Amino acid sequence: MPTNVEVYDEAIQLEQTGQIEAAVAKLQQLLQQDPQYALAHAALSVFYGKLGRYDEAVEHGRQVCQLEPEDPFSYVALSLICQKAGRLAEAEQAMFLARQAQVALYRSQMSQQE
């Protein structure tokens, strides 16, 4: 049985060859096995965005933020997909959360250096 990383890599290869729907199916299969796999949610957010399926893209972007709330980039990515979906208030909220996560990360790094 292939590992999560192997299935994820297969999906990325499919997308890179223009087979976005097949890549989406592969990632959905992966999430059935491991619903907490943040990279799969992140990739699905991007791929659904490319397909113009913004509701699904936003939902997977939100999943990434729930799984990795300390990662500012997750919120930035969510903001971008919300912008593409025309959800400007949600995009601004995501950027606000990105800034909060960035400050928390900075503070954590500073306290570790002391």
C-alpha positions as CSV (number, residue, x, y, z in Angstrom):
1,M,0.0,0.0,0.0
2,P,1.5,3.4,-1.0
3,T,2.3,5.9,1.7
4,N,0.5,9.3,2.0
5,V,3.6,11.0,0.5
6,E,3.6,8.6,-2.5
7,V,-0.1,9.2,-3.2
8,Y,0.4,12.9,-2.8
9,D,3.4,12.9,-5.1
10,E,1.3,10.9,-7.7
11,A,-1.4,13.6,-7.5
12,I,1.1,16.4,-8.1
13,Q,2.5,14.6,-11.1
14,L,-1.0,14.2,-12.5
15,E,-1.7,17.9,-12.1
16,Q,1.6,18.8,-13.7
17,T,0.7,16.8,-16.8
18,G,-2.6,18.6,-17.0
19,Q,-4.7,15.9,-15.5
20,I,-6.3,18.0,-12.8
21,E,-9.4,16.0,-12.3
22,A,-7.4,12.8,-11.9
23,A,-5.2,14.6,-9.4
24,V,-8.3,15.7,-7.5
25,A,-9.6,12.1,-7.4
26,K,-6.2,10.9,-6.1
27,L,-6.2,13.5,-3.3
28,Q,-9.7,12.7,-2.4
29,Q,-8.7,9.1,-2.1
30,L,-5.8,10.1,0.1
31,L,-8.1,12.1,2.4
32,Q,-10.4,9.1,2.8
33,Q,-7.4,7.3,4.3
34,D,-6.1,10.3,6.3
35,P,-8.5,13.3,6.6
36,Q,-5.9,15.2,8.6
37,Y,-3.3,15.3,5.8
38,A,-2.9,19.1,5.4
39,L,-0.9,18.9,2.2
40,A,-3.7,17.1,0.4
41,H,-6.2,19.8,1.5
42,A,-3.8,22.5,0.4
43,A,-3.3,21.0,-3.0
44,L,-7.1,20.4,-3.4
45,S,-7.6,24.1,-2.6
46,V,-5.2,25.1,-5.4
47,F,-6.6,22.5,-7.9
48,Y,-10.2,23.3,-7.2
49,G,-9.3,27.0,-7.7
50,K,-7.8,26.1,-11.1
51,L,-11.0,24.3,-12.0
52,G,-13.1,27.3,-11.0
53,R,-14.7,25.3,-8.2
54,Y,-14.2,28.0,-5.6
55,D,-16.6,26.8,-2.9
56,E,-14.6,23.5,-2.7
57,A,-11.3,25.4,-2.9
58,V,-12.3,27.7,0.0
59,E,-13.5,24.7,2.1
60,H,-10.1,22.9,1.7
61,G,-8.3,26.1,2.4
62,R,-10.2,26.4,5.6
63,Q,-9.3,22.8,6.5
64,V,-5.6,23.6,6.1
65,C,-6.0,26.5,8.5
66,Q,-7.8,24.3,11.0
67,L,-5.1,21.7,10.8
68,E,-2.2,24.1,10.9
69,P,-3.4,27.2,12.7
70,E,0.1,28.4,13.6
71,D,1.2,28.6,9.9
72,P,0.7,32.1,8.6
73,F,1.1,30.9,5.0
74,S,-2.1,28.7,5.4
75,Y,-4.1,31.9,6.0
76,V,-2.4,33.8,3.1
77,A,-3.3,30.9,0.8
78,L,-6.9,31.0,2.1
79,S,-7.0,34.7,1.5
80,L,-5.9,34.4,-2.1
81,I,-8.5,31.7,-2.9
82,C,-11.2,33.8,-1.2
83,Q,-10.2,36.8,-3.4
84,K,-10.5,34.6,-6.5
85,A,-13.9,33.5,-5.3
86,G,-15.0,37.1,-4.8
87,R,-15.3,36.7,-1.0
88,L,-13.4,39.8,-0.1
89,A,-14.6,40.0,3.6
90,E,-13.4,36.4,4.1
91,A,-10.1,37.2,2.3
92,E,-9.5,40.1,4.6
93,Q,-10.3,38.0,7.7
94,A,-7.9,35.4,6.5
95,M,-5.1,38.0,6.1
96,F,-5.8,39.3,9.6
97,L,-5.5,35.8,10.9
98,A,-2.2,35.4,8.9
99,R,-0.8,38.4,10.7
100,Q,-1.8,37.1,14.1
101,A,-0.2,33.8,13.3
102,Q,2.9,35.5,12.1
103,V,3.2,37.6,15.3
104,A,2.6,34.5,17.5
105,L,5.3,32.6,15.5
106,Y,7.7,35.5,15.9
107,R,7.1,35.7,19.7
108,S,7.6,32.0,20.0
109,Q,10.9,32.1,18.2
110,M,12.0,35.1,20.3
111,S,11.2,33.3,23.5
112,Q,13.1,30.2,22.4
113,Q,16.2,32.4,21.8
114,E,16.1,33.7,25.4
